[in-house]
Amino acid sequence: MTNVAKLEEWAVQVAAASPHLDAEERRITAHTYHLLAQGEPVSTAQIANVTGLATERVEERLRSWPLVLRDDQDDVIGFWGLHVHHVEPTHAMKMDGITVYGWCALDTLFITEILGRETLVESTDPYDGTTIRLTVTPDGVTNLHPEQAVVSLLLPEDGFTDDAIQRFCHRIHFFASKVSAEKWTADRPGMFSIPVDQAFELGQLINRLRLGTAFNQLAPNQTAK
């Protein structure tokens, strides 16, 4: 079992690989997650509207960040672990009749806390094809099946760039068991696994480092419906 100090160490390493955010940028980030969770592409104007910032300012920040994915209309469809369209490998997040997708297993855990809503997560063990299902709330994980499921991890060695989806995200999976994870990671240097509940705790620590309490300050009427 991993101790809290080790989780904190890992959280610092992951957060350090992400762009440093000031208070204004944290607000943009939290609101963008909330808007994308509605399952539709999001325009810069929508983000500006809910944040109270100038459209030009929001666009400037989005353009400066890696891993902001857009469609042909230049609307945001993917943002730092969350995508409105089906992506492979699939980490489906279902809430209030809407399905969106995490880029990796860890995304489904830390983004759920940001959204402040219960999420039904369904994923697949890349080694043996077992379906992993769990309920994620802002406070933790319940209804985990199989109960012994784990999450694979790889700590970033440098900052996240636009190749991080392939280089990092596509290695962070749910596995039906530690044995399954060990077989899949055996020839992938630097990888290891931890229980799902500890992966959720890691996500919480990363959220605090990257966003502080920004996502807790969103009132219901601050996100577009």
Secondary structure by P-SEA (a helix, b strand, c coil): cccaaaaaaaaaaaaaacccccaaaaaaaaaaaaaacccccccaaaaaaaacccaaaaaaaaaacccccccccccccccccccccccccccccccccbbbbbccaaaaaaaaaaaccccbbbbbccccbbbbbbbbccccccccccccbbbbbbbbcccccccccccccccccccccaaaaaaaaccccccccccaaaaaaaaaaaaaacccccccccccccccc
